[in-house]
Amino acid sequence: MSSVPTQPASETPPFRFENSYARLPANFYGRVQPTPVTEPWLIKFNRPLAEELGLDVRAIECDGAAIFSGNLIPEGAEPLAMAYAGHQFGTFVPQLGDGRAILLGEVTDTSGRRRDIQLKGAGQTPYSRRGDGRAALGPVLREYVVSEAMHALGVPTTRALAATVTGQPVYREQILPGAIFTRVAASHIRVGTFQFFAARGDMDSVRMLADYTIDRHYPELKDDERAYLALFKAIAARQASLIARWLHVGFIHGVMNTDNMTISGETIDYGPCAFMDGYDSKTVFSSIDQFGRYAYANQPAIGQWNLARLAETMVTLFDPVADTAVNLANDALGEYGTIFQKHWLDGMRRKIGLITDEDEDLDLVQSLLTLMQKGKADFTLTFRRLAASAENVGADMELASLFEEPEATSPWLERWRRRLTREPQMEIERAASMRAVNPAFIPRNHRVEQAINAATEDADFSLFEALVDVTSRPYEDQPGRSAYAAPPKPGEEVLQTFCGT
């Protein structure tokens, strides 16, 4: 493997790395250097995020293409690829690991949070198997757009620090331009990380990983009498909240394998992901999800299934008595459903303008979703236009026009308005609250594909730049950009999305 130069030491290095994961035993990772590329070119640098991370932005911008391509290793970095296993579409694979991602190191941001900085597509690692360790430009742009849009939407997510073209092709079904994505995460510890050690019967490492996770993500649990059970419950609660938020914005992850489920509660790995246009609870976009395992409405149950796999790895830590430990795990798994339902219903109440709780609210929400599915109404526009109806009955016609049978909306709207009479908010206040949770702009699939095609085929990044800009302010009405809020025209629909490997 070619050697990679290290950035020379200076009084104020641009990255202040503190690499706690690299202090864990050698079986947690493989040390590896990025493979140099020929002609790196920095497409996009997320300066606001860099400032949030406490990085020396000016110093980084001088060497950005070299750093974010892996050609230049910043001082203090300790590059490594993490080991993990995972259930992929329900089938357990005992060894996966970072096959094309290299963790440069960790920094502490301006809020005191430890964050990983990782290069994705930086070359082969000990876990690449027969892969080339590279990424194509299209998936890099997709992850940049969608992860930053998710952040702007208020959904916990990994972030995009940079996107870099390598100047070298990658070979998939066709020859494509290569690129590297620089990802920021609270950490890259996954359910599959615990599975990796449990599958080998290495419970010492499972315990060590649990202790590390508590120290890094859940320090408030250190003194709990049942710290490991409390850790599992905390992870489950974060996942319940996260998946509820996915559903609130019509997001479909597409590949909810256990190696794509973080312990921190962040959305990770934007491969065959997408946002729904017309509402359908069974919507699937991933080209490899042939049986709808990860369909929109299945995501909450898959979250619980993944957590059950995590519980299996940790159960012996819950209690020394096996039966007691299993009962504790099952009780904790049962709590996940209750927590998810509360998060989901609370969020859906806010989406339709309710701030008080009544027993009929669940049926009111479900009736709207059923109406939307029958009428093939656009998910995002329906809720956005409902905010207009909340302050002006005259806006009902524009809302109804989204449905195949517009007149079918009248009974529900009448029922909804009767419910609103028992709410304390004034109309204008309610509409503003609804617009704050119902986006006008999402990274619609056809727009993402148009940006990818322009960049891949013509080296034109203007559509990518515009899409990043529009989706960075999803809850604002942006004059002159209404086309970005519109669903695809006939022939523009994107019915399948693809994994980037």
C-alpha positions in Angstrom: 0.0 0.0 0.0 1.3 3.4 -0.9 2.4 5.6 1.9 0.4 8.7 2.8 2.2 11.9 3.9 1.2 13.3 7.3 0.5 17.0 7.7 3.5 18.6 9.4 3.2 19.5 13.0 2.3 23.1 13.8 1.5 25.1 16.9 -2.2 25.0 16.1 -3.0 21.9 14.0 -6.3 22.3 12.1 -7.7 19.1 13.7 -7.3 18.5 17.4 -7.7 14.8 17.5 -8.4 12.8 20.7 -8.7 9.2 19.5 -10.4 7.2 22.3 -11.5 4.3 20.1 -7.9 3.8 19.0 -7.1 3.1 22.7 -9.4 0.0 22.7 -7.8 -3.4 22.1 -6.6 -4.3 18.6 -9.4 -6.7 17.9 -11.8 -3.7 17.7 -10.4 -2.4 14.5 -7.7 -2.7 11.9 -5.2 0.1 11.4 -5.0 1.2 7.8 -3.9 4.1 5.7 -6.1 5.6 3.0 -5.0 4.7 -0.5 -3.8 7.9 -2.4 -5.7 9.1 -5.4 -4.4 10.8 -8.5 -6.3 14.1 -9.0 -8.4 15.0 -6.0 -10.8 17.9 -6.3 -12.9 19.3 -3.5 -16.5 19.5 -4.7 -18.1 20.7 -1.4 -16.8 21.7 2.0 -19.3 22.3 4.8 -17.7 25.3 6.4 -20.4 25.9 9.1 -20.1 22.3 10.3 -16.3 22.6 10.3 -16.6 25.7 12.6 -19.0 23.8 14.8 -16.4 21.0 15.1 -13.9 23.6 16.2 -11.6 23.0 13.2 -9.2 25.6 11.8 -11.2 26.3 8.7 -8.6 28.4 6.9 -5.9 25.9 7.4 -8.1 23.1 6.2 -9.2 25.0 3.1 -5.6 25.3 2.0 -5.2 21.5 1.9 -8.8 20.4 1.7 -8.6 18.3 -1.5 -5.6 16.4 -0.1 -7.0 15.9 3.4 -10.5 14.9 2.3 -9.2 12.5 -0.4 -6.9 10.8 2.1 -3.8 12.0 0.3 -2.7 13.9 3.4 -3.2 12.7 6.9 -3.7 15.5 9.4 -1.5 15.6 12.4 -2.9 13.5 15.3 -5.0 11.3 13.2 -4.9 7.5 13.8 -6.6 6.0 10.8 -8.5 2.8 11.4 -11.3 0.6 10.1 -13.8 -0.6 12.6 -14.8 -4.3 13.0 -18.5 -5.2 13.1 -20.9 -7.9 12.1 -24.6 -7.6 11.2 -27.9 -9.1 10.1 -28.4 -8.1 6.5 -32.0 -8.6 5.4 -32.4 -11.0 8.3 -29.3 -13.1 7.6 -26.4 -12.9 10.0 -23.0 -12.2 8.6 -20.3 -12.7 11.3 -17.7 -10.4 9.8 -18.4 -7.2 7.9 -16.5 -4.1 9.2 -15.6 -0.9 7.4 -14.9 -2.2 4.0 -14.5 1.2 2.4 -14.5 3.6 5.3 -11.6 4.8 7.4 -12.0 6.6 10.6 -9.4 9.4 10.8 -10.0 10.2 14.4 -12.2 12.0 16.9 -12.5 15.7 17.7 -14.4 17.5 20.5 -16.7 20.1 19.1 -17.5 23.6 20.4 -20.3 22.1 22.5 -18.0 19.6 24.2 -19.3 16.6 22.2 -16.9 14.0 20.8 -17.4 13.5 17.1 -15.9 11.0 14.6 -14.4 12.2 11.3 -14.4 9.4 8.7 -13.5 9.1 5.0 -15.9 6.9 3.1 -14.5 5.5 -0.2 -10.8 6.0 0.8 -9.6 2.6 -0.4 -9.3 -1.0 0.8 -9.3 -2.0 4.4 -8.8 -5.3 6.2 -12.6 -5.8 5.9 -13.0 -5.0 2.2 -13.2 -8.7 1.3 -13.1 -8.5 -2.5 -14.3 -4.9 -2.8 -12.2 -2.1 -4.0 -12.9 0.2 -1.0 -14.0 3.0 -3.3 -17.2 5.0 -3.7 -18.8 6.3 -6.9 -19.7 10.0 -7.2 -23.5 9.4 -7.2 -23.8 7.8 -3.8 -21.4 10.4 -2.3 -23.6 13.2 -3.6 -26.8 11.4 -2.4 -25.4 11.0 1.1 -24.3 14.7 1.2 -27.7 16.0 0.1 -29.8 13.7 2.2 -27.8 13.7 5.5 -27.7 17.5 5.5 -31.4 17.7 4.7 -32.2 15.4 7.5 -30.1 17.6 9.9 -32.1 20.6 8.7 -35.3 18.7 9.2 -34.3 18.1 12.8 -33.8 14.4 12.5 -30.7 13.0 14.3 -28.2 12.1 11.7 -24.6 11.7 10.7 -23.4 14.9 8.9 -21.5 15.7 5.7 -18.2 17.6 6.1 -16.9 17.3 2.5 -17.3 15.6 -0.8 -14.2 15.1 -3.0 -13.7 13.7 -6.5 -10.8 11.4 -6.8 -9.9 11.7 -10.4 -10.1 7.9 -10.8 -12.9 5.7 -12.1 -14.7 3.0 -10.1 -16.1 0.0 -11.8 -19.7 -1.1 -11.0 -22.3 -2.0 -13.6 -20.6 0.7 -15.6 -17.5 2.9 -15.2 -18.3 5.9 -12.9 -16.3 8.8 -11.5 -14.9 8.0 -8.1 -15.4 10.2 -5.0 -14.9 10.2 -1.3 -17.4 11.4 1.4 -16.2 12.8 4.7 -18.7 11.8 7.3 -19.1 13.2 10.9 -20.9 11.1 13.5 -21.3 11.1 17.3 -19.7 7.7 16.8 -19.8 4.8 14.4 -20.6 2.1 17.0 -23.4 0.0 15.7 -25.6 -2.9 16.9 -23.4 -5.0 14.6 -20.3 -3.9 16.6 -21.7 -5.7 19.7 -22.7 -8.7 17.4 -19.2 -9.0 16.2 -17.8 -9.9 19.6 -20.9 -11.8 20.9 -20.7 -14.1 17.8 -17.2 -15.0 18.9 -18.1 -15.6 22.5 -15.9 -12.7 23.5 -18.0 -11.3 26.4 -15.1 -9.4 27.8 -15.1 -7.3 24.6 -18.8 -6.9 24.7 -18.6 -5.6 28.3 -15.7 -3.3 27.3 -17.7 -2.0 24.4 -20.7 -1.4 26.6 -18.5 0.5 29.1 -17.0 2.6 26.3 -20.5 3.3 25.0 -21.7 4.5 28.4 -18.6 6.7 28.8 -19.0 8.2 25.4 -22.8 8.5 24.9 -24.6 7.9 28.2 -22.3 9.0 31.0 -25.4 9.7 33.2 -25.8 5.9 33.5 -22.4 5.2 35.1 -23.7 4.9 38.6 -26.9 3.1 37.8 -27.2 -0.2 39.7 -28.1 -1.9 36.4 -26.0 0.2 34.1 -26.0 -2.2 31.2 -29.8 -2.7 31.3 -30.2 1.1 31.6 -27.8 1.4 28.6 -30.0 -0.9 26.5 -33.2 1.0 27.5 -31.6 4.3 26.6 -30.5 3.0 23.2 -34.0 1.6 22.6 -35.6 5.0 23.6 -33.4 6.9 21.1 -34.2 4.5 18.3 -37.9 4.8 19.0 -37.7 8.6 18.8 -35.5 8.4 15.7 -37.8 6.1 13.7 -40.8 8.1 14.7 -39.1 11.2 13.2 -38.4 9.3 10.0 -42.1 8.6 9.6 -43.0 12.2 10.4 -41.1 13.4 7.3 -41.9 10.4 5.0 -38.3 9.0 5.1 -37.5 5.4 4.1 -34.1 4.3 5.2 -34.1 1.4 2.7 -31.5 -0.9 4.4 -32.1 -1.2 8.1 -29.6 -3.9 8.7 -28.2 -4.2 12.2 -24.8 -2.9 11.0 -26.7 0.3 9.9 -28.2 1.0 13.3 -26.1 3.3 15.5 -25.9 3.1 19.3 -25.9 6.9 19.4 -29.4 7.1 17.8 -28.3 8.8 14.6 -29.4 8.0 11.1 -26.5 6.4 9.2 -25.7 5.0 5.8 -27.8 6.8 3.2 -27.6 4.1 0.5 -31.0 3.2 -1.1 -32.9 5.7 1.0 -35.6 8.0 -0.3 -38.5 10.3 0.7 -42.0 9.3 -0.3 -43.9 11.4 -2.8 -47.5 10.0 -2.9 -48.3 8.4 0.5 -48.3 4.6 0.6 -47.5 2.8 3.8 -46.0 -0.1 1.8 -43.6 2.1 -0.1 -40.2 0.5 -0.9 -37.5 2.1 -3.0 -34.4 -0.1 -2.4 -33.7 -2.2 -5.4 -32.5 -5.0 -3.2 -35.5 -5.1 -0.9 -37.6 -7.5 -3.0 -40.0 -8.5 -0.2 -40.6 -5.1 1.4 -38.8 -5.9 4.6 -37.8 -2.3 5.1 -40.9 -0.6 3.7 -42.0 2.7 5.2 -44.5 1.2 7.7 -42.3 -1.7 8.7 -39.5 0.5 10.0 -40.8 0.7 13.6 -41.1 -3.1 13.9 -37.6 -3.6 12.3 -36.2 -1.2 14.8 -37.5 -3.5 17.6 -36.2 -6.6 15.8 -32.8 -5.0 15.6 -32.9 -4.1 19.2 -33.8 -7.7 20.0 -30.5 -8.7 18.3 -28.7 -6.2 20.5 -30.3 -7.6 23.6 -29.1 -11.0 22.7 -25.5 -9.8 22.7 -25.9 -8.0 26.1 -28.3 -10.2 28.0 -25.7 -11.8 30.2 -24.7 -8.3 31.4 -28.2 -7.6 32.6 -28.3 -10.1 35.5 -26.2 -13.1 36.6 -29.4 -15.2 36.7 -30.2 -16.2 33.1 -34.0 -16.3 33.5 -34.0 -12.9 35.2 -31.8 -11.4 32.5 -34.1 -12.7 29.7 -37.2 -11.3 31.5 -35.5 -7.9 31.9 -34.6 -7.9 28.2 -38.1 -8.8 27.1 -39.6 -6.1 29.4 -37.2 -3.5 27.9 -38.1 -4.5 24.4 -41.8 -4.2 25.2 -41.2 -0.6 26.4 -39.8 0.3 23.0 -43.3 -0.1 21.4 -44.9 2.2 23.9 -42.2 4.8 23.6 -42.3 4.7 19.8 -46.1 5.1 19.7 -46.0 8.1 22.0 -43.3 9.8 19.9 -45.1 9.0 16.7 -48.5 10.2 17.9 -47.2 13.3 19.6 -45.5 14.2 16.3 -48.5 13.5 14.2 -50.6 15.7 16.5 -48.3 18.5 15.9 -48.4 18.0 12.2 -52.2 18.4 12.2 -52.1 21.4 14.6 -53.0 19.8 17.9 -51.2 20.6 21.2 -53.6 18.9 23.6 -54.3 15.2 23.8 -57.7 13.5 23.2 -58.5 9.8 22.8 -59.9 10.3 19.3 -56.6 11.8 18.0 -55.1 8.5 16.9 -58.2 7.7 14.8 -58.2 11.2 13.4 -54.6 10.8 12.2 -55.0 7.3 10.9 -58.2 8.4 9.0 -56.2 11.1 7.3 -53.4 8.7 6.3 -56.0 6.2 5.0 -57.5 9.0 2.9 -54.1 10.0 1.6 -53.3 6.5 0.6 -56.6 6.0 -1.2 -56.3 9.4 -2.9 -52.6 9.0 -3.7 -51.9 12.4 -2.2 -48.4 13.7 -1.8 -47.2 13.2 1.7 -45.2 16.4 2.2 -47.6 18.7 0.4 -50.7 17.4 2.1 -49.4 18.4 5.6 -47.9 21.7 4.3 -51.1 22.7 2.7 -53.1 21.6 5.8 -51.3 24.4 7.6 -52.8 26.9 5.2 -56.2 25.4 5.8 -55.7 25.8 9.5 -55.9 29.6 9.1 -58.1 29.9 6.0 -61.0 27.7 5.0 -60.5 29.0 1.5 -57.3 27.0 1.2 -59.2 23.7 1.4 -59.6 23.5 -2.4 -55.8 23.6 -2.9 -55.4 20.9 -0.4 -58.2 18.8 -1.9 -56.6 19.1 -5.3 -53.8 16.8 -4.2 -56.3 13.9 -4.0 -57.6 11.8 -6.9 -61.1 12.5 -5.6 -60.9 16.0 -4.0 -64.5 15.8 -2.6 -63.5 12.9 -0.4 -61.5 15.2 1.8 -64.5 17.2 3.0 -65.8 14.8 5.8 -62.3 14.6 7.3 -61.7 18.3 7.2 -65.1 18.9 8.9 -64.1 16.4 11.7 -60.7 18.0 12.0 -62.1 21.5 12.4 -64.5 20.3 15.1 -61.5 18.9 16.9 -59.6 22.3 16.5 -62.4 24.1 18.3 -61.2 22.4 21.5 -57.7 23.7 21.1 -56.4 26.8 22.8 -54.4 28.3 19.9 -55.5 31.0 17.5 -55.6 30.2 13.8 -52.5 32.2 12.9 -50.5 30.7 15.7 -51.6 27.2 14.9 -50.6 27.6 11.2 -47.2 28.9 12.2 -46.7 25.9 14.5 -47.7 23.5 11.8 -45.3 25.0 9.3 -42.5 24.6 11.8 -42.9 20.8 11.7 -44.3 20.2 8.2 -41.5 21.0 5.6 -42.1 22.7 2.3 -38.9 21.2 0.9 -37.4 17.7 1.1 -34.7 16.2 -1.2 -37.2 14.7 -3.6 -35.9 11.6 -5.3 -36.2 12.9 -8.8 -34.3 16.1 -7.9 -31.5 14.0 -6.3 -31.3 11.9 -9.4 -31.2 14.9 -11.7 -28.3 16.4 -9.6 -26.4 13.1 -9.6 -26.9 12.7 -13.4 -25.7 16.2 -14.2 -22.6 15.8 -12.0 -21.8 12.3 -13.2 -22.4 12.8 -16.9 -21.4 16.5 -17.4 -19.4 17.4 -14.3 -22.1 20.0 -13.6 -22.6 20.5 -9.9 -25.0 23.4 -10.1 -28.1 21.2 -9.4 -26.4 19.6 -6.5 -25.4 23.0 -5.0 -29.0 24.3 -5.5 -30.5 21.2 -3.9 -28.2 21.4 -0.9 -29.1 25.1 -0.5 -32.9 24.7 -0.8 -33.1 21.7 1.6 -31.0 23.5 4.2 -34.1 25.6 5.0 -36.9 23.1 4.6 -39.5 24.9 6.8 -39.2 28.2 5.0 -41.2 29.4 2.1 -38.5 30.2 -0.4 -39.7 32.6 -3.2 -38.9 31.5 -6.7 -38.2 27.9 -5.6 -41.6 26.4 -5.7 -40.5 23.9 -8.3 -38.4 22.2 -5.7 -41.5 21.6 -3.5 -43.4 20.0 -6.4 -43.7 16.2 -6.8 -42.3 14.6 -9.9 -44.1 15.0 -13.2 -45.1 11.8 -15.1 -41.9 10.2 -16.3 -39.8 11.8 -13.6 -40.8 9.4 -10.8 -37.9 7.5 -9.2 -39.2 4.0 -8.3 -35.9 2.4 -7.2 -32.8 3.6 -5.4 -29.5 1.6 -5.2 -26.9 0.8 -2.7 -23.6 2.5 -3.4 -21.3 -0.5 -3.0 
